[in-house]
Amino acid sequence: MKISIFGNSQMITCISCKNKTSNDRCTNKPLKGLVLCGTHVRVKRLRLWKDVNNLDSKAIAIQKLYRGYMVRSWLAISGPGVLKRSICHNEDEIVTLDEKNKINPFDYFAFEENSKVFWFDIKTLVEICKRTLRPTNPYTREPLSINTRQRLRKLCIRRHARKITNLHNHDQAISFEEKMESQWLYICQIIEENCFFDVSPMYFTSLSRIQLFIFISFFYKDLLSWASEHYTRESRRYMYLSRIKRVIKAYGPHISSQTLGYFIAMSLAGILNDCSDNYPICFMIMSSLYRL
């Protein structure tokens, strides 16, 4: 892929070298439906740019390094004892009853509390977090630290991106109201982790249809100002704007307050999961709520 000098548009170029003696890539556009330009499509002995520059072996080496980095990063987020289970305090998993040496490292999650390492199947902790605004350690009833909750969420986002389930009973059917409440609970947990305390999901689920529309309109205006700090329309902030705009366009007499609330919650949760710094989004959510 070659970046055009005119704006940010991307242009695909011919995969051949320029000529018999050059190792540079041909800059001509390929013919429609082909990967070669009009000049090189007629060449009998073709010199491919990737073969001349030995790019296959280089790409494999880069992939190996990246996979190693991703595995090490994943294990680091999983917590203490992921590769040394002897330091774990509890011998068995509280729900699955698996022994500590038998659980897969990519399903393992642990945290330290009072100099003791408590470990779980990550799906167990996720289900605990889905039931309460302030999740606790089931062994000690002590609230999970902000750092532990943030690590857990980051790992869940990675698993979801790779289509790995985060629940023991992921096929269990739940009602539409439960889905909506679960989404707002998730959002309120992230808001609390960013130092906005005493926020209940009831603040959002009790809003009427008109109040929800006003809330998301306020949020959209704040988001627009935040996105305008970036000059390129390809920035992620403008992508967030398009998500909220779709929700606003869906508003009308045909849509109920529960459906609108669910759409808003899904959009906000998606933005919070994608955004590396949640504080500005949480600030805009709370500011929009207080202005109602």
C-alpha positions in Angstrom: 0.0 0.0 0.0 1.2 3.5 -0.9 -0.1 6.7 0.7 -0.9 9.3 -1.9 0.6 12.8 -1.4 -2.9 14.2 -2.1 -4.7 13.9 1.2 -5.0 10.7 3.2 -6.3 8.4 0.4 -4.5 5.1 0.0 -3.4 3.8 -3.4 -2.5 0.2 -4.3 0.5 -0.1 -6.6 1.8 -2.8 -8.9 3.6 -5.6 -7.1 6.5 -5.8 -9.6 9.9 -4.1 -9.5 10.3 -1.1 -11.8 12.6 -2.8 -14.3 15.1 -5.6 -14.7 17.9 -3.8 -12.7 15.9 -1.9 -10.1 14.8 -3.3 -6.7 12.3 -0.5 -6.2 8.6 -1.1 -6.4 6.7 -0.1 -9.5 4.6 3.0 -8.8 2.0 2.4 -11.5 -1.6 1.5 -10.6 -2.6 -2.1 -11.3 -5.1 -3.0 -13.9 -8.7 -3.5 -12.6 -9.0 -6.9 -11.0 -5.3 -7.6 -11.2 -2.2 -6.9 -9.1 0.1 -5.9 -12.0 0.1 -2.7 -14.1 -0.3 -2.6 -17.9 3.4 -2.7 -18.5 4.3 -5.6 -16.2 1.3 -7.8 -17.0 3.0 -8.5 -20.4 6.4 -9.4 -19.0 7.4 -13.0 -19.3 10.0 -13.1 -16.5 8.5 -11.1 -13.7 10.6 -9.8 -10.8 8.2 -9.5 -7.8 9.2 -6.7 -5.4 8.6 -8.8 -2.3 10.8 -11.7 -3.6 13.6 -9.5 -4.7 13.7 -7.8 -1.2 13.1 -11.1 0.7 10.0 -9.6 2.4 8.4 -13.0 3.2 11.1 -13.9 5.8 11.1 -10.4 7.2 7.3 -10.5 7.6 7.6 -13.9 9.4 10.2 -12.5 11.8 8.0 -9.5 12.5 5.0 -11.8 13.1 7.0 -13.9 15.6 8.1 -10.8 17.5 4.6 -9.5 17.6 3.1 -12.8 18.8 5.7 -13.0 21.5 4.9 -9.5 22.7 1.2 -10.2 22.7 1.6 -13.4 24.8 3.9 -11.7 27.3 1.5 -8.7 27.5 -1.5 -11.0 28.0 0.2 -12.9 30.8 1.4 -9.7 32.5 -2.2 -8.4 32.7 -3.4 -11.8 34.1 -1.7 -11.0 37.4 0.7 -12.7 39.8 1.2 -16.4 39.7 0.1 -17.0 36.2 3.4 -19.0 35.5 4.1 -19.8 39.2 1.0 -21.2 40.8 2.8 -22.1 44.0 2.4 -18.5 45.3 -1.4 -18.7 45.0 -3.4 -18.7 48.2 -6.5 -20.7 47.2 -5.9 -24.2 45.8 -9.1 -24.6 43.7 -11.3 -22.3 41.6 -14.4 -21.2 43.5 -16.9 -22.1 40.7 -15.3 -24.6 38.3 -13.4 -26.3 41.2 -10.3 -26.7 38.9 -7.0 -27.1 40.6 -4.6 -24.1 40.4 -2.1 -26.0 38.3 -4.6 -27.2 35.7 -6.3 -23.9 34.6 -5.1 -22.5 31.3 -2.9 -19.4 31.7 -5.1 -17.5 29.2 -8.2 -18.2 31.4 -6.3 -17.3 34.6 -6.7 -14.0 36.5 -5.3 -13.1 39.9 -4.7 -10.2 42.2 -2.9 -9.6 45.5 -4.8 -8.7 48.7 -3.3 -8.5 52.1 -0.1 -10.2 50.8 -2.1 -13.1 49.5 -2.6 -14.0 45.8 -6.2 -15.0 45.0 -6.7 -16.5 41.6 -9.9 -17.2 39.6 -11.1 -18.3 36.2 -11.6 -15.0 34.6 -15.2 -15.9 33.7 -16.0 -16.3 37.4 -14.9 -12.7 38.2 -16.7 -11.3 35.1 -20.0 -12.9 36.3 -19.4 -11.4 39.8 -18.9 -8.0 38.3 -22.1 -8.3 36.2 -24.2 -8.7 39.4 -23.1 -5.7 41.5 -21.8 -2.1 41.0 -18.9 -2.7 43.4 -17.6 -6.2 43.0 -15.8 -7.9 45.9 -13.4 -10.8 46.5 -15.8 -13.7 47.2 -13.3 -15.2 49.7 -12.8 -12.0 51.9 -15.8 -9.8 50.8 -13.2 -7.0 50.3 -13.9 -4.7 47.3 -11.8 -5.2 44.3 -9.2 -2.5 43.8 -9.5 0.0 40.9 -6.4 -1.5 39.4 -7.7 -5.0 39.5 -11.0 -4.0 37.9 -9.2 -2.1 35.1 -6.9 -5.1 34.4 -9.9 -7.4 34.3 -11.7 -5.1 31.9 -8.7 -4.8 29.6 -8.3 -8.6 29.5 -12.0 -9.1 28.8 -11.8 -6.6 25.9 -8.9 -8.6 24.4 -10.7 -11.9 24.8 -13.9 -10.5 23.2 -11.8 -9.2 20.2 -10.5 -12.7 19.7 -14.1 -14.2 20.1 -13.3 -15.9 23.4 -16.2 -16.1 25.8 -16.1 -14.1 29.1 -19.0 -16.0 30.7 -19.4 -19.6 32.0 -23.0 -19.7 30.6 -22.7 -17.5 27.5 -25.6 -19.2 25.8 -28.0 -18.4 28.7 -31.0 -16.4 27.5 -31.6 -13.1 29.3 -34.4 -10.6 28.9 -34.1 -7.3 27.1 -34.4 -5.3 30.4 -31.6 -7.4 31.9 -29.4 -6.7 28.9 -30.0 -2.9 29.2 -29.4 -2.9 33.0 -26.2 -4.9 32.5 -24.9 -2.4 30.0 -25.6 0.6 32.2 -24.1 -1.2 35.2 -20.9 -1.8 33.1 -20.8 1.9 32.2 -21.3 3.0 35.8 -18.5 0.8 36.9 -16.1 2.5 34.4 -17.4 5.9 35.5 -16.7 5.0 39.1 -13.2 3.8 38.2 -12.5 7.3 36.8 -13.3 9.0 40.2 -17.0 9.8 39.7 -18.5 8.2 42.7 -22.1 7.4 43.8 -23.3 6.8 40.3 -26.1 4.3 40.0 -27.5 2.6 36.9 -30.9 3.8 38.0 -29.9 7.3 37.1 -30.0 6.2 33.4 -32.6 3.4 33.3 -35.2 5.7 34.9 -34.9 8.4 32.2 -37.8 8.9 30.0 -37.6 8.8 26.2 -37.3 12.6 25.9 -34.8 12.8 28.7 -32.6 10.2 27.0 -32.7 12.1 23.8 -31.7 15.4 25.5 -29.0 13.5 27.4 -27.5 12.0 24.2 -27.8 15.3 22.4 -25.8 17.1 25.2 -23.2 14.3 25.0 -23.0 14.6 21.2 -22.3 18.3 21.4 -19.5 17.7 23.9 -18.1 14.9 21.8 -18.1 17.1 18.8 -16.0 19.7 20.6 -13.6 17.0 21.8 -13.3 15.6 18.3 -12.6 19.0 16.7 -9.2 18.9 18.5 -8.2 16.5 15.7 -8.0 17.8 12.2 -8.3 14.5 10.4 -11.8 13.0 9.9 -10.2 9.5 10.1 -9.4 10.0 13.8 -11.2 7.6 16.3 -12.9 10.6 17.9 -14.9 11.2 14.7 -15.7 7.5 14.6 -17.3 7.9 18.0 -19.3 10.8 16.7 -20.8 8.6 13.9 -21.9 6.1 16.5 -23.8 8.6 18.5 -25.2 10.3 15.4 -26.8 6.9 14.4 -28.5 6.7 17.8 -29.9 10.3 17.5 -31.2 9.6 14.0 -33.0 6.5 15.4 -35.0 8.7 17.7 -38.7 9.1 16.9 -42.2 8.3 18.1 -41.8 4.7 17.1 -38.9 4.0 19.5 -39.6 3.2 23.2 -37.5 4.6 26.1 -36.1 1.1 26.8 -35.0 0.6 23.2 -33.4 4.0 23.1 -31.7 3.5 26.4 -30.3 0.2 25.2 -29.0 1.7 22.0 -27.4 4.6 23.9 -25.8 2.2 26.5 -24.4 -0.1 23.7 -22.9 3.0 21.9 -21.3 4.4 25.1 -20.0 1.0 26.2 -18.4 0.5 22.7 -16.7 3.9 22.9 -15.4 3.3 26.5 -14.0 -0.1 25.4 -12.3 1.4 22.4 -11.0 4.6 24.0 -7.5 4.3 25.7 -8.4 7.1 28.2 -11.9 6.8 29.6 -11.8 10.0 31.7 -12.9 12.5 29.0 -15.8 10.2 28.0 -16.9 9.7 31.6 -16.7 13.4 32.2 -18.9 14.1 29.2 -21.4 11.4 30.3 -21.7 12.9 33.8 -21.9 16.5 32.5 -24.7 15.5 30.2 -26.6 13.8 33.0 -26.3 16.7 35.4 -27.5 19.2 32.8 -30.9 17.4 32.5 
